[in-house]
């Protein structure tokens, strides 16, 4: 299956997930812990594309890895083959489960052809993992059996079943992300999480040393991409663009924290202004109610009712004071209403 049109987002994500440290954290942080604990992540290695067969063009976002599993209770080891498929397009592949089944079958055929599995030996287990970073929530069936038409029990028992694991980034809550994990950092940076600055400081420590230069650069490109998309003044966008290829994660963290501090101050100021506005509105409501009550007591309910319909048009406290003076000065309800209309129109 050939690549669809890619974006900078896709390209950076593929670079991240072709790094064994990122894939190791994917398995360690997002598998069931009982299974993750059995994997010796130090043995993780990526296999070449030919391991899924010569007759299927594998997309550049799909990868095949293998990792040793500690077998219990025998104490031996076995290889587990890990399929990692990246889906960062806005559309969702409804036949992902079929694609997983096809890749699994082709991987097995390749292992047999290469002699990795000898005749008579059992096939190794496969762990299929789909990472979805598109904007929509994942909705495709997660087992190929769900794609097959319903039939009677006897025939249904002969149909394939093949389930895959899913990491749906946009459905993952920040509180559910594992700590000290490269994949969690990637998701947090994408979502502009409030703790992105702290996450960047952890990344800076985790990826210290020249051997991590390429992965550091991929993470600064990732953070810069999503924060450029967030808008802001041209100078800020240009600062993110300049940062992207540097690999300077410490500086990226400082920019995160500065942006969040500026945003918090902006919200604080907006809150103060909103509080003042609401206090003024409460005072106006109280003053209008008081004027209507005085009009009712001096004149009659009908005059008060008509005045109540007129008063919401007046938002200037000084003009409401003029209405109060009119209630004292006027001799009839009709005179009050006429004068109040003139006040509302600014003609007094």
N, C-alpha and C positions, 0 to 999 in steps of 0.2 A: 504494500500500500504506500503510495508516494506521499511526500510532504504536501500539506496544504499550505496556503500562503502564511508566512510567519511574520511576526512582529518582533521589535527589539525585546519585548517581554518574553516571548517564546525562546528566543536565542539565549538570553541570559539564564532562564530557567533550565534549559537543556545543559548549559555549561555547569550549573550547580549540581544537577543530578547525575552528571557523568563523573563526579568526584567521589571516590570511595568513602571519604569521611562523611559526606552528606547522606549517602545511601546507608551507611552504618547507623547514622542517627535516625534515619527514617525507620529502619527495622527496630532499633533499640527503643525508640520513643512512641511508635505508632502501631506496633504489633501487640497482641495480648502478651502481658508480661511473662506468663508461663511459657510461651513459645520463644519470646525474645531471649529469655535466660538460657535457653538451650543452644543458642547460636554463638559460635566463636567468631566474633566480628573481625578479629585480626586476620582471619583467613579469607576475607571477602576479596573477590577478584572479578573483574569484568571480562566476559567472553566476547570474541569478535562476532560481527554481524552474521557471519557464515554459519553460526551455530543455530540459526533459526531457518536454515535451508537456503538453497540457491534459487528457488522458484518464487520467492516472495520478497519484494523489495521492502525492507523494513524502514519505517520512518526514523528520522534522526533523533526523535524524542523517545524512542523505545530502546531499552537496553536489557541485556541478559547478563546476570551475575550468578556467581555461585559462592556458597559459604558452607563451612563445615558445621554440622550439628552434633552435639554430644549426645550419644544414644544411651538411654537408661532402660533397664538397670545393667545392661551388658558392659557399659563403660567404653564402648567403641565409638567410632565416628562415621558419619555418612555425609555426602554432599547434598545440599539442598539448592535447587536452581531457582533463582529469584528473577522473575520478569517484572520490570518497572516500566510502565507506560505512562507518558505525560500527556495530559489533555488540558491545554491552556487556551483553546479556541472558545469563542462565545457559544458556538453550537455544541451539542452533545451527541456523541455517536451512540445511537440506540442499539447498535450491534456490537458494542464493546465486548460483551461476553463471548460472542462468536469469534472475534479477533483473538481474544485470549486463548480460546480453545485451539484455534489454528496455530498460533505461535507455540503453544505447548506441544502439540503434535509434531510440528516441524523441528522443535528443539530435541524431542525424543529421537526422531529419525536421524538427526545429525549425530547424536551421541552414539547411536548404533553404527552408523556408517564410519565414524572415526574410531570405533573400537573402544570408546570410553566405557561403554556398557557391553560386556561380552554376552554372547548367546547363552541363554539360560539364566542370566542374572536378572534380578528385579530392576525395573526402571526407578530412578531416583525421584523423590518428591519434588514438586514444583510449587513455588509460592508466588502467585500473581498479585501485583500491587499496582493499582491505578491512582495516580496523583492528579487531581482535578483542580485547576486554578482559574477556570472561567468564571464569568460574572454570575451565571445562573447556577442554581443548586443542581446537583447531579440527580437525574431522574431515570436513567437507563437501568434495565434489569441487570442484576449482579450475578446471575447464574444463567448459563446457556439454556437450561431446562425451561426457563421462563419465556424463551423465544419460540419454543416448539408448541405447535397446536395441541390442544387437549385431545386425548384419545382414551380408549379403554385401558384398564389397569394392566392387562397383559402386554399390550404394545408399548404403553408408557414405560414399563420396566426396562425396555430395551433402548431407551433414548439416553443420550449423554447428559451428564451433569458436570458442571465445572464452574466453581464459584471463585470470585476474585475479591481481594480486599480493596478498600477505597479510603483515600484521604481527600476529603472535599474541603479545600482550604476555606472557602467562604462560609461553610457550615460549622467550622471549628471555633468555639468560643475561646477567648484569650485565657480564661481561667483553666481551660482543659489542656492547654499546651504544656508539654513536659519542660522542666527546667534544664538549663545548660544543654541545649540541643540545637544543632545547626538548622534543622528543618523548622523548628519552632521560631528561630530567629528570622528565617526567611519569611515566614507567614506574618510575624509581628511587624517587620519592616514594611511589608506590603500594605498592611492595614493601618499604618500610621499609629500604632499602639502608643499610649502615653508613656510606657516604659521602654520605648525604642532606644532612648539614650543609654539606659542601663544595659539593654541588650547589646548595643554597640560596644560598650566597655567590655562586656563579657566576650564578645567576638574578638576584640582587639587582643585580649589575653589568650584566648583559645587558639588563635591563628598567628601567634607570635613566631617570628622566624622567617628566613628567606624561602624556605621550602613551601610556605603557604602563600607566596606572593600572588599566584594566579587566582586562588580562591578568595583572597582578600579583595582583589580587583573585581571579581564577579559580584561580591557582596556590596561593594560601593556602587557598582553599576546598577545593581538591583534596587538599593535604597534610593539612589538618585533618580532612577526612572520613575518610581512611584511618587516621589515628592515633587518632581517636575510636573507630573500629571495633576497634582493637587492645586496647581495655579500659584497665585501670589504675584508680587511685583516682578517686573522683568529682571531686576538685579538679583533677586533671590533665585529665580530659575537659572540664570547664568551661573550663579555660584554652584548650584547643584550640577550643572553641565560640566563645569571645570573639575568638580570633585570626582566625577564618575570613574575615570580611568586611573586615578591615583592609587587606589588601594588604601587610602588613608582613613581607616575605620575610626580612629580616635577623633579626627576632625568631623567625620560624619556624625558621630555621637554628640559632639558639641553643637552641631547645627540642629540636630533633633531637639536637644534640650532648649536651645535658644528659641526655636519655633514654638515649642509647647509653652514656654514661659511667656512669649509674646501673645500667644492665643489665650492663655489664662488671664493675662492682664486686660486684654481686649474684652473678654467675657465679663470680667469684674467691673470694668467701666460701663459696659452695656447694662449690667445688672443695676448699678447705681442710678444710671439715667432712667431705666425702666421703673425703678422704685420711686423716683421723684415724680415721674409721669403718672404713675398709679395713685400716688398720694394726692396730686393735684386733681385727678379725676374724682377721687373720693370726696374731696372738699367741694367740688362743683356739684356732685350729686346731693350732698348734704344741704348746700345753699339753695339749690332749686327746690328741694323738698320743703325747706323752711319757708321759702317765699310762697309756695302753693298753700301751705297751711295758714299763713297770715292772710292771704287773699280770701280764703274760705271763711276765716273768722270775721273779717271786716265786711265782706260782700256776701257771696253765696256760693254753693257748691258748683254751679254751672260756670261761674267766672273762674273759680279755682281750676276746674277741669280744662277750660280753654287755655288758661295760663300755663298749665302743666304741659300741654302739647307744644306750646311756643318756646318754653325755656330751654329744651335740649339744643335749640339752634344757637344758643348763646354760650360760648366757651370762654369769654373774657370776664374775669371776676369783677372788674370795674363796672361793666355793663349790668351785671347782676345787682350790684349795689344801687345802680340807677333804678332798677325795677323795684328794689326795696323802698327807695325814696318815693317812687310813684304810688306805691300802696298806701303810704302815709298821706301823700298830697291829694290824690284823686278822690272825688266825691261819689263816683258811681263805678260799677264794674265795667261798663262799656268804655268809660274814659280810661280806666286802667289798661284795658286790653289794647285800645288804640295807641296809647303811649308806649306800651310794651312792644307793640309791633314796630314802632318807629325806632325804639332802642335796638331791637334785633337787626333792623336794616341799617343801623348806624346813622340815622337821620336826626338824632337828638344830641 
